[in-house]
Amino acid sequence: MEIIVNLDVVMAMRKVSSKELAKAIGITEANLSLLKRGKVKGVRFETLAQICNYLDCQPGDILVFNKKDEV
């Protein structure tokens, strides 16, 4: 099982830069980069809500659950 982060896709569709989004939601560009690459263990609901509010999207537009067959 994995969570796929499509934040970069949504940002590109809205023509929003990493610098702009990071500043708007109050996190560093480095932390935003980690989130975009799926290199974080979790994300606070508050942060997710701020991202969705700024990008005018839903959490499901950014995060997708991919259920892989497990052995």
Phi, psi and omega in degrees: 000143178207155174256125179262130181260115180256026183300319180297325179293313180296319178298318180295319179297327181266359181056048180248129179277161177299318180299315180297313181294315180302315180295318183295326184257357174079035173233166180283156176298326179296316179292323177296320178299317177298318179296315180300326181271000179072026184263018179250153179281335182193169177222136180291145178301324179299316179294316179299318179296320179295319178298311181297320179296314182293320183270358182052057181219179178254156178306325180292343175284334185262320184244129180233132178271127179243106181273114178265154175293127179260145181273000000 
